[in-house]
Amino acid sequence: MSQVDQSAIDAAMAKIMDPELGRPITDLKLIDKLAVSGGSVDLEFHLTAPFCPPMFALKIASDIKAGLMSVPGVTEARVTLRGHYLAEAVNKQVNKAAPAPAQ
């Protein structure tokens, strides 16, 4: 198994936009922690305000998860929002397991 390319993760995250500000989350320095182990990526982030509208919080978290999963070699991604009043609900929603395929 090859290691995930950090520059590919950085490029994917640079495409994620804050929907209110229209700027990349990387420019806004919203990523607090990024850990890569094999094909597994853990990313922690915060928003520009602790009371950011929930639909924007979930959109950014979902976009981050999709962006990470689009990087070659990433097989698992866990996204954690910190410091938001609905962080627990957003984290639960964005990291829930995909439904098993019907047999």
C-alpha contacts under 8 A as a table, 3 or more apart, distances in Angstrom:
res1	aa1	res2	aa2	distance
1	M	38	G	7.43
2	S	38	G	7.38
2	S	73	G	7.06
3	Q	37	S	7.95
3	Q	38	G	5.55
3	Q	39	G	6.92
3	Q	73	G	7.08
4	V	8	A	7.82
4	V	36	V	7.43
4	V	38	G	6.73
4	V	39	G	6.28
4	V	71	V	7.79
4	V	72	P	6.92
4	V	73	G	5.36
4	V	74	V	6.47
5	D	8	A	5.30
5	D	9	I	6.69
5	D	72	P	7.99
6	Q	9	I	5.10
6	Q	10	D	6.21
7	S	10	D	4.93
7	S	11	A	6.07
8	A	11	A	5.07
8	A	12	A	6.16
8	A	71	V	6.29
8	A	72	P	7.93
9	I	12	A	5.08
9	I	13	M	6.15
9	I	68	L	6.49
9	I	71	V	6.31
10	D	13	M	5.18
10	D	14	A	6.16
11	A	14	A	5.11
11	A	15	K	6.78
12	A	15	K	5.48
12	A	16	I	7.20
12	A	67	G	5.47
12	A	68	L	6.77
12	A	70	S	7.75
12	A	71	V	7.11
13	M	16	I	5.35
13	M	24	P	7.76
13	M	25	I	7.09
13	M	26	T	6.54
13	M	64	I	6.74
13	M	67	G	6.50
13	M	68	L	7.52
14	A	17	M	7.73
14	A	24	P	5.55
14	A	25	I	6.60
14	A	26	T	5.43
14	A	27	D	7.63
15	K	24	P	6.18
16	I	24	P	5.40
16	I	25	I	5.96
16	I	26	T	7.92
16	I	60	I	7.29
16	I	63	D	6.39
16	I	64	I	6.61
16	I	67	G	7.52
17	M	21	L	7.89
17	M	22	G	5.74
17	M	23	R	5.21
17	M	24	P	4.21
17	M	25	I	5.72
17	M	60	I	7.44
18	D	21	L	5.48
18	D	22	G	5.33
18	D	23	R	5.54
18	D	24	P	6.04
18	D	25	I	6.03
18	D	56	F	7.92
18	D	60	I	6.72
19	P	22	G	5.35
19	P	23	R	7.73
19	P	56	F	6.66
19	P	60	I	7.77
20	E	56	F	7.81
23	R	27	D	6.80
23	R	28	L	7.15
24	P	27	D	5.33
24	P	28	L	6.53
25	I	28	L	4.98
25	I	29	K	6.08
25	I	30	L	5.50
25	I	31	I	7.24
26	T	29	K	4.95
26	T	30	L	6.33
26	T	31	I	6.85
27	D	30	L	7.95
29	K	32	D	7.69
30	L	45	F	5.46
30	L	46	H	5.35
30	L	47	L	6.15
30	L	48	T	7.42
31	I	34	L	7.45
31	I	43	L	7.30
31	I	44	E	6.14
31	I	45	F	4.35
31	I	46	H	6.66
32	D	43	L	7.60
32	D	44	E	5.45
32	D	45	F	5.01
32	D	46	H	7.06
33	K	42	D	7.79
33	K	43	L	5.57
33	K	44	E	4.99
33	K	45	F	6.89
34	L	41	V	7.18
34	L	42	D	5.77
34	L	43	L	4.54
34	L	44	E	6.57
35	A	41	V	5.70
35	A	42	D	5.17
35	A	43	L	6.50
36	V	39	G	7.09
36	V	40	S	5.80
36	V	41	V	4.56
36	V	42	D	6.55
37	S	40	S	5.22
37	S	41	V	6.45
38	G	74	V	7.93
39	G	73	G	5.54
39	G	74	V	4.37
39	G	75	T	4.99
39	G	76	E	6.32
40	S	74	V	6.02
40	S	75	T	5.97
40	S	76	E	4.69
40	S	77	A	5.80
41	V	68	L	7.60
41	V	74	V	7.04
41	V	76	E	6.27
41	V	77	A	4.75
41	V	78	R	6.31
42	D	77	A	5.87
42	D	78	R	4.82
42	D	79	V	6.08
42	D	80	T	7.82
43	L	77	A	7.73
43	L	78	R	6.32
43	L	79	V	5.02
43	L	80	T	6.21
44	E	79	V	5.96
44	E	80	T	4.63
44	E	81	L	5.87
44	E	82	R	6.96
45	F	79	V	7.82
45	F	80	T	6.35
45	F	81	L	5.15
45	F	82	R	6.09
46	H	81	L	5.61
46	H	82	R	5.18
46	H	83	G	6.21
46	H	84	H	7.32
47	L	50	P	6.62
47	L	52	C	7.05
47	L	57	A	7.40
47	L	81	L	7.89
47	L	82	R	7.99
47	L	83	G	7.72
47	L	84	H	7.27
48	T	52	C	7.29
49	A	52	C	5.27
49	A	84	H	7.49
50	P	83	G	5.85
50	P	84	H	4.30
50	P	85	Y	6.08
51	F	54	P	7.93
51	F	84	H	6.26
51	F	85	Y	6.28
52	C	56	F	6.83
52	C	57	A	6.45
52	C	84	H	7.46
53	P	56	F	5.46
53	P	57	A	6.37
54	P	57	A	4.91
54	P	58	L	6.09
54	P	86	L	7.10
54	P	90	V	7.98
55	M	58	L	5.27
55	M	59	K	6.04
56	F	59	K	4.89
56	F	60	I	6.09
57	A	60	I	5.38
57	A	61	A	6.21
57	A	90	V	7.18
58	L	61	A	5.08
58	L	62	S	5.93
58	L	90	V	5.69
58	L	94	V	7.31
59	K	62	S	5.13
59	K	63	D	5.98
60	I	63	D	5.03
60	I	64	I	6.09
61	A	64	I	5.12
61	A	65	K	6.26
61	A	79	V	6.74
61	A	80	T	7.85
61	A	81	L	7.23
61	A	90	V	7.49
61	A	91	N	7.88
61	A	94	V	6.55
62	S	65	K	5.08
62	S	66	A	6.14
62	S	94	V	5.80
63	D	66	A	5.11
63	D	67	G	5.92
64	I	67	G	5.00
64	I	68	L	6.10
64	I	79	V	7.31
65	K	68	L	5.22
65	K	69	M	6.19
65	K	77	A	6.37
65	K	78	R	7.19
65	K	79	V	6.26
65	K	94	V	7.38
66	A	69	M	5.09
66	A	70	S	6.18
67	G	70	S	5.15
67	G	71	V	6.88
68	L	71	V	5.53
68	L	74	V	6.93
68	L	77	A	6.46
69	M	72	P	7.82
69	M	74	V	5.71
69	M	75	T	6.82
69	M	76	E	6.97
69	M	77	A	6.53
70	S	74	V	7.40
71	V	74	V	5.74
74	V	77	A	7.22
78	R	95	N	6.20
79	V	91	N	6.85
79	V	94	V	7.21
79	V	95	N	6.74
80	T	87	A	7.89
80	T	91	N	5.64
81	L	84	H	7.06
81	L	87	A	5.47
81	L	88	E	7.85
81	L	90	V	7.27
81	L	91	N	6.25
82	R	87	A	6.06
83	G	87	A	6.83
84	H	87	A	4.94
86	L	89	A	5.52
86	L	90	V	6.26
87	A	90	V	5.10
87	A	91	N	5.93
88	E	91	N	5.20
88	E	92	K	6.13
89	A	92	K	5.13
89	A	93	Q	6.17
90	V	93	Q	5.17
90	V	94	V	6.08
91	N	94	V	5.33
91	N	95	N	5.95
92	K	95	N	5.47
92	K	96	K	5.87
93	Q	96	K	5.48
